Amino acid sequence: MTSDPTLLKAFAPTGKLRASINLGNPILANRNAATGAAGGVSVDLAREFAARLGVDTDLVVFDTAAKSVEAVTTEAADIGFFAIDPLRCAGIAFTAPYVLIEGFYLVREDSPVRDNADVDRETNRVVVGKGSAYDLFLTRELKHAQIVREASSQAVVEAFLRERLDVAAGVKQQLEADIAGRAGLRLLGERFMVIQQAMGTPKSRGDAAARHLHAFVEEMKRSGFVQAALARHGVSGASVAPPAQG
């Protein structure tokens, strides 16, 4: 438990740690079907960090990454859990990643798109979750294909099917879950990106707060806390990020 009043003020100015939780990434956060309560790896980390500070946790829950990022950027939340992206770094101080997740493409079985190199063509419409890490990444990387943005990552596959779009992009596990039991669909054979999931706090909270959060994440990886949380919540296909360099 920290006794540093400067850190307590930085992370819990309201007396509680307000943690922004993104349910748009079900690998790391979700709602309990019976109770409606938020849970998952992100929630476990938030509660552990609050316990280290000696304060209660106030979960601020959102359905998309964009809303979750905005909450931390505008200081409506004190910490959050996001994929690292240059655009988000303007207002958020990120730790090194704690979990690595893969982004994949989905197409129809009879699609002429056979590998990742076939995606970026003028004839292709690629559907993504608006404001997601892979939306931000593909906005920079795709030069010819048209990007179609849906309100959330969970809506991507339905839009892909409903509007007869050419490619759906998303987190591999989300795509696999959404197409379970549906014939005639396939994931391409390799990832198009590695999504680096990290913790973050508003840059306005200062360098000392950023260093403290970074050290917490490194300890959670080193101690096995993150690996145990992944196992406890039955998460497969995601891996604990390696120790930060330097």
C-alpha positions as a LaTeX table, in Angstrom:
\begin{tabular}{lrrr}
\hline
Residue & $x$ (\AA) & $y$ (\AA) & $z$ (\AA) \\
\hline
Met1 & 0.00 & 0.00 & 0.00 \\
Thr2 & 1.44 & 3.38 & $-1.00$ \\
Ser3 & 1.64 & 6.18 & 1.51 \\
Asp4 & 2.81 & 8.79 & $-1.00$ \\
Pro5 & 0.16 & 11.56 & $-0.92$ \\
Thr6 & 1.26 & 12.83 & $-4.34$ \\
Leu7 & 0.53 & 9.45 & $-5.96$ \\
Leu8 & $-2.79$ & 9.14 & $-4.14$ \\
Lys9 & $-3.83$ & 12.56 & $-5.41$ \\
Ala10 & $-2.70$ & 11.69 & $-8.93$ \\
Phe11 & $-4.52$ & 8.38 & $-9.17$ \\
Ala12 & $-7.51$ & 8.90 & $-6.89$ \\
Pro13 & $-8.41$ & 12.61 & $-6.77$ \\
Thr14 & $-12.02$ & 11.71 & $-5.92$ \\
Gly15 & $-10.99$ & 9.30 & $-3.16$ \\
Lys16 & $-11.57$ & 6.27 & $-5.39$ \\
Leu17 & $-9.67$ & 4.82 & $-8.34$ \\
Arg18 & $-11.93$ & 5.35 & $-11.36$ \\
Ala19 & $-10.99$ & 2.60 & $-13.82$ \\
Ser20 & $-12.19$ & 2.83 & $-17.42$ \\
Ile21 & $-13.20$ & $-0.66$ & $-18.58$ \\
Asn22 & $-13.80$ & $-1.47$ & $-22.25$ \\
Leu23 & $-16.29$ & $-4.29$ & $-22.81$ \\
Gly24 & $-15.67$ & $-4.02$ & $-26.55$ \\
Asn25 & $-12.72$ & $-6.36$ & $-26.08$ \\
Pro26 & $-14.29$ & $-9.46$ & $-24.49$ \\
Ile27 & $-10.90$ & $-11.12$ & $-24.12$ \\
Leu28 & $-10.01$ & $-8.71$ & $-21.32$ \\
Ala29 & $-13.37$ & $-7.56$ & $-19.94$ \\
Asn30 & $-16.99$ & $-8.73$ & $-20.02$ \\
Arg31 & $-20.23$ & $-8.74$ & $-18.04$ \\
Asn32 & $-21.31$ & $-11.66$ & $-15.89$ \\
Ala33 & $-24.42$ & $-13.08$ & $-17.57$ \\
Ala34 & $-26.13$ & $-13.69$ & $-14.23$ \\
Thr35 & $-25.20$ & $-10.57$ & $-12.25$ \\
Gly36 & $-24.37$ & $-8.01$ & $-14.93$ \\
Ala37 & $-21.17$ & $-7.13$ & $-13.07$ \\
Ala38 & $-18.04$ & $-6.35$ & $-15.07$ \\
Gly39 & $-15.17$ & $-8.80$ & $-14.74$ \\
Gly40 & $-12.08$ & $-10.03$ & $-16.51$ \\
Val41 & $-8.35$ & $-9.45$ & $-16.62$ \\
Ser42 & $-8.67$ & $-5.66$ & $-16.82$ \\
Val43 & $-10.97$ & $-5.58$ & $-13.80$ \\
Asp44 & $-8.60$ & $-7.81$ & $-11.81$ \\
Leu45 & $-5.70$ & $-5.47$ & $-12.56$ \\
Ala46 & $-7.74$ & $-2.38$ & $-11.66$ \\
Arg47 & $-8.74$ & $-3.83$ & $-8.31$ \\
Glu48 & $-5.19$ & $-4.94$ & $-7.52$ \\
Phe49 & $-3.84$ & $-1.49$ & $-8.34$ \\
Ala50 & $-6.50$ & 0.16 & $-6.18$ \\
Ala51 & $-5.62$ & $-2.19$ & $-3.33$ \\
Arg52 & $-1.98$ & $-1.15$ & $-3.63$ \\
Leu53 & $-3.08$ & 2.48 & $-3.35$ \\
Gly54 & $-5.36$ & 1.66 & $-0.41$ \\
Val55 & $-8.53$ & 2.97 & $-2.08$ \\
Asp56 & $-11.74$ & 1.48 & $-3.46$ \\
Thr57 & $-12.31$ & 0.85 & $-7.16$ \\
Asp58 & $-14.98$ & 2.64 & $-9.16$ \\
Leu59 & $-15.44$ & 0.81 & $-12.48$ \\
Val60 & $-16.46$ & 3.14 & $-15.32$ \\
Val61 & $-17.70$ & 0.73 & $-17.98$ \\
Phe62 & $-17.98$ & 1.38 & $-21.72$ \\
Asp63 & $-18.97$ & $-0.69$ & $-24.74$ \\
Thr64 & $-16.25$ & 0.57 & $-27.10$ \\
Ala65 & $-12.55$ & 1.35 & $-26.95$ \\
Ala66 & $-13.11$ & 4.87 & $-28.25$ \\
Lys67 & $-15.37$ & 5.78 & $-25.32$ \\
Ser68 & $-12.99$ & 4.19 & $-22.85$ \\
Val69 & $-10.05$ & 6.16 & $-24.27$ \\
Glu70 & $-12.05$ & 9.39 & $-24.17$ \\
Ala71 & $-12.86$ & 8.88 & $-20.48$ \\
Val72 & $-9.18$ & 8.75 & $-19.55$ \\
Thr73 & $-8.15$ & 11.50 & $-21.98$ \\
Thr74 & $-10.74$ & 13.87 & $-20.47$ \\
Glu75 & $-9.96$ & 12.71 & $-16.91$ \\
Ala76 & $-13.40$ & 11.24 & $-16.35$ \\
Ala77 & $-11.39$ & 8.16 & $-15.33$ \\
Asp78 & $-8.01$ & 7.82 & $-13.64$ \\
Ile79 & $-6.68$ & 4.71 & $-15.40$ \\
Gly80 & $-7.70$ & 2.62 & $-18.37$ \\
Phe81 & $-6.83$ & $-0.46$ & $-20.39$ \\
Phe82 & $-6.17$ & 0.06 & $-24.09$ \\
Ala83 & $-4.17$ & $-0.99$ & $-27.07$ \\
Ile84 & $-1.18$ & 1.30 & $-27.55$ \\
Asp85 & $-1.58$ & 3.62 & $-30.54$ \\
Pro86 & 0.20 & 6.86 & $-31.49$ \\
Leu87 & $-3.07$ & 8.82 & $-31.72$ \\
Arg88 & $-4.03$ & 7.86 & $-28.19$ \\
Cys89 & $-0.64$ & 8.89 & $-26.80$ \\
Ala90 & $-1.45$ & 12.59 & $-27.16$ \\
Gly91 & $-3.38$ & 12.64 & $-23.88$ \\
Ile92 & $-2.54$ & 9.30 & $-22.26$ \\
Ala93 & 0.69 & 8.04 & $-20.70$ \\
Phe94 & 0.91 & 4.32 & $-21.54$ \\
Thr95 & 2.75 & 1.57 & $-19.73$ \\
Ala96 & 4.49 & $-1.16$ & $-21.66$ \\
Pro97 & 1.98 & $-3.83$ & $-22.79$ \\
Tyr98 & 0.83 & $-6.53$ & $-20.40$ \\
Val99 & $-0.97$ & $-8.73$ & $-22.96$ \\
Leu100 & $-0.49$ & $-9.31$ & $-26.69$ \\
Ile101 & $-3.51$ & $-10.09$ & $-28.90$ \\
Glu102 & $-3.65$ & $-10.82$ & $-32.62$ \\
Gly103 & $-5.68$ & $-8.99$ & $-35.26$ \\
Phe104 & $-6.99$ & $-11.11$ & $-38.15$ \\
Tyr105 & $-9.03$ & $-10.76$ & $-41.33$ \\
Leu106 & $-12.24$ & $-12.69$ & $-42.05$ \\
Val107 & $-13.60$ & $-13.41$ & $-45.55$ \\
Arg108 & $-16.11$ & $-15.71$ & $-47.24$ \\
Glu109 & $-14.95$ & $-19.15$ & $-48.28$ \\
Asp110 & $-15.27$ & $-18.28$ & $-51.98$ \\
Ser111 & $-13.53$ & $-14.90$ & $-51.66$ \\
Pro112 & $-10.62$ & $-14.16$ & $-54.03$ \\
Val113 & $-8.81$ & $-12.73$ & $-50.99$ \\
Arg114 & $-6.44$ & $-15.55$ & $-50.06$ \\
Asp115 & $-3.85$ & $-13.77$ & $-47.92$ \\
Asn116 & $-3.20$ & $-10.42$ & $-46.23$ \\
Ala117 & $-1.55$ & $-8.94$ & $-49.32$ \\
Asp118 & $-4.85$ & $-9.30$ & $-51.21$ \\
Val119 & $-6.80$ & $-7.09$ & $-48.80$ \\
Asp120 & $-5.55$ & $-3.63$ & $-49.78$ \\
Arg121 & $-7.26$ & $-3.34$ & $-53.16$ \\
Glu122 & $-9.69$ & $-0.72$ & $-54.43$ \\
Thr123 & $-12.39$ & $-3.34$ & $-54.94$ \\
Asn124 & $-12.42$ & $-4.35$ & $-51.25$ \\
Arg125 & $-14.51$ & $-2.88$ & $-48.45$ \\
Val126 & $-13.06$ & $-3.70$ & $-45.02$ \\
Val127 & $-15.35$ & $-3.41$ & $-41.99$ \\
Val128 & $-13.89$ & $-2.51$ & $-38.58$ \\
Gly129 & $-15.07$ & $-1.41$ & $-35.16$ \\
Lys130 & $-14.93$ & 2.39 & $-35.09$ \\
Gly131 & $-12.09$ & 3.74 & $-32.97$ \\
Ser132 & $-10.66$ & 0.29 & $-32.22$ \\
Ala133 & $-6.92$ & $-0.34$ & $-32.25$ \\
Tyr134 & $-7.17$ & $-2.14$ & $-35.56$ \\
Asp135 & $-9.28$ & 0.69 & $-37.04$ \\
Leu136 & $-6.53$ & 3.17 & $-36.15$ \\
Phe137 & $-3.84$ & 0.83 & $-37.48$ \\
Leu138 & $-5.61$ & 0.01 & $-40.76$ \\
Thr139 & $-6.48$ & 3.67 & $-41.35$ \\
Arg140 & $-2.73$ & 4.26 & $-41.58$ \\
Glu141 & $-1.81$ & 1.05 & $-43.39$ \\
Leu142 & $-4.50$ & 0.52 & $-46.04$ \\
Lys143 & $-3.93$ & 2.77 & $-49.05$ \\
His144 & $-6.51$ & 1.44 & $-51.53$ \\
Ala145 & $-9.26$ & $-0.54$ & $-49.79$ \\
Gln146 & $-12.29$ & 1.30 & $-48.41$ \\
Ile147 & $-12.76$ & 1.13 & $-44.63$ \\
Val148 & $-16.33$ & 0.77 & $-43.34$ \\
Arg149 & $-16.72$ & 1.61 & $-39.65$ \\
Glu150 & $-19.34$ & 0.03 & $-37.40$ \\
Ala151 & $-20.30$ & 1.40 & $-33.99$ \\
Ser152 & $-18.58$ & $-1.41$ & $-32.08$ \\
Ser153 & $-16.33$ & $-4.41$ & $-32.61$ \\
Gln154 & $-19.22$ & $-6.73$ & $-31.74$ \\
Ala155 & $-21.19$ & $-5.38$ & $-34.73$ \\
Val156 & $-18.48$ & $-6.09$ & $-37.31$ \\
Val157 & $-19.41$ & $-9.61$ & $-38.40$ \\
Glu158 & $-23.13$ & $-8.88$ & $-38.61$ \\
Ala159 & $-22.40$ & $-5.86$ & $-40.83$ \\
Phe160 & $-20.00$ & $-7.94$ & $-42.93$ \\
Leu161 & $-22.76$ & $-10.49$ & $-43.57$ \\
Arg162 & $-25.67$ & $-8.07$ & $-43.86$ \\
Glu163 & $-24.03$ & $-5.65$ & $-46.29$ \\
Arg164 & $-22.07$ & $-8.26$ & $-48.25$ \\
Leu165 & $-18.77$ & $-6.57$ & $-47.44$ \\
Asp166 & $-15.51$ & $-8.09$ & $-48.63$ \\
Val167 & $-13.38$ & $-8.32$ & $-45.48$ \\
Ala168 & $-13.98$ & $-8.08$ & $-41.73$ \\
Ala169 & $-11.11$ & $-7.12$ & $-39.44$ \\
Gly170 & $-10.92$ & $-7.74$ & $-35.72$ \\
Val171 & $-9.46$ & $-9.54$ & $-32.73$ \\
Lys172 & $-9.00$ & $-13.17$ & $-33.69$ \\
Gln173 & $-10.96$ & $-14.60$ & $-30.75$ \\
Gln174 & $-13.88$ & $-12.20$ & $-31.29$ \\
Leu175 & $-14.11$ & $-13.17$ & $-34.95$ \\
Glu176 & $-13.91$ & $-16.88$ & $-34.15$ \\
Ala177 & $-16.70$ & $-16.56$ & $-31.59$ \\
Asp178 & $-18.90$ & $-14.56$ & $-33.95$ \\
Ile179 & $-18.65$ & $-17.07$ & $-36.80$ \\
Ala180 & $-19.01$ & $-20.21$ & $-34.66$ \\
Gly181 & $-21.62$ & $-22.44$ & $-36.28$ \\
Arg182 & $-21.71$ & $-20.38$ & $-39.49$ \\
Ala183 & $-20.56$ & $-22.15$ & $-42.63$ \\
Gly184 & $-18.80$ & $-20.57$ & $-45.59$ \\
Leu185 & $-16.49$ & $-18.23$ & $-43.69$ \\
Arg186 & $-12.76$ & $-18.38$ & $-42.99$ \\
Leu187 & $-10.00$ & $-16.43$ & $-41.30$ \\
Leu188 & $-6.92$ & $-15.66$ & $-43.35$ \\
Gly189 & $-3.85$ & $-17.65$ & $-42.41$ \\
Glu190 & $-1.81$ & $-14.98$ & $-40.64$ \\
Arg191 & $-2.35$ & $-11.99$ & $-38.37$ \\
Phe192 & $-2.19$ & $-8.49$ & $-39.79$ \\
Met193 & $-1.10$ & $-6.91$ & $-36.49$ \\
Val194 & $-0.20$ & $-7.61$ & $-32.88$ \\
Ile195 & $-2.39$ & $-5.57$ & $-30.54$ \\
Gln196 & $-0.40$ & $-4.41$ & $-27.51$ \\
Gln197 & $-2.75$ & $-4.06$ & $-24.55$ \\
Ala198 & $-1.44$ & $-1.67$ & $-21.89$ \\
Met199 & $-2.58$ & 0.41 & $-18.96$ \\
Gly200 & $-2.70$ & 4.18 & $-19.18$ \\
Thr201 & $-3.35$ & 7.31 & $-17.13$ \\
Pro202 & $-3.92$ & 10.93 & $-18.16$ \\
Lys203 & $-0.62$ & 12.61 & $-19.02$ \\
Ser204 & $-1.70$ & 15.51 & $-16.84$ \\
Arg205 & $-1.22$ & 13.30 & $-13.76$ \\
Gly206 & 2.54 & 13.67 & $-14.18$ \\
Asp207 & 5.67 & 11.65 & $-14.85$ \\
Ala208 & 5.83 & 10.13 & $-11.37$ \\
Ala209 & 2.34 & 8.65 & $-11.77$ \\
Ala210 & 3.23 & 7.28 & $-15.21$ \\
Arg211 & 6.38 & 5.62 & $-13.83$ \\
His212 & 4.46 & 4.14 & $-10.91$ \\
Leu213 & 1.84 & 2.61 & $-13.21$ \\
His214 & 4.54 & 1.28 & $-15.51$ \\
Ala215 & 6.31 & $-0.39$ & $-12.57$ \\
Phe216 & 3.02 & $-1.92$ & $-11.42$ \\
Val217 & 2.42 & $-3.52$ & $-14.83$ \\
Glu218 & 5.95 & $-4.92$ & $-14.94$ \\
Glu219 & 5.47 & $-6.44$ & $-11.47$ \\
Met220 & 2.11 & $-7.96$ & $-12.48$ \\
Lys221 & 3.77 & $-9.66$ & $-15.46$ \\
Arg222 & 6.83 & $-10.77$ & $-13.54$ \\
Ser223 & 4.89 & $-12.15$ & $-10.57$ \\
Gly224 & 2.57 & $-14.28$ & $-12.73$ \\
Phe225 & $-0.53$ & $-12.21$ & $-11.85$ \\
Val226 & $-1.41$ & $-11.53$ & $-15.50$ \\
Gln227 & $-0.89$ & $-15.16$ & $-16.55$ \\
Ala228 & $-3.03$ & $-16.36$ & $-13.64$ \\
Ala229 & $-5.78$ & $-13.88$ & $-14.55$ \\
Leu230 & $-5.81$ & $-15.09$ & $-18.17$ \\
Ala231 & $-6.13$ & $-18.68$ & $-16.95$ \\
Arg232 & $-8.78$ & $-17.81$ & $-14.34$ \\
His233 & $-10.99$ & $-16.18$ & $-16.95$ \\
Gly234 & $-10.46$ & $-18.92$ & $-19.52$ \\
Val235 & $-8.71$ & $-16.64$ & $-22.03$ \\
Ser236 & $-6.96$ & $-18.44$ & $-24.86$ \\
Gly237 & $-5.06$ & $-16.98$ & $-27.80$ \\
Ala238 & $-3.61$ & $-14.08$ & $-25.81$ \\
Ser239 & $-0.13$ & $-14.09$ & $-24.31$ \\
Val240 & 1.59 & $-12.20$ & $-21.51$ \\
Ala241 & 3.80 & $-9.50$ & $-23.01$ \\
Pro242 & 7.55 & $-9.80$ & $-22.41$ \\
Pro243 & 9.29 & $-7.57$ & $-19.87$ \\
Ala244 & 9.78 & $-3.97$ & $-20.98$ \\
Gln245 & 13.24 & $-3.12$ & $-22.26$ \\
Gly246 & 15.30 & $-0.50$ & $-20.51$ \\
\hline
\end{tabular}
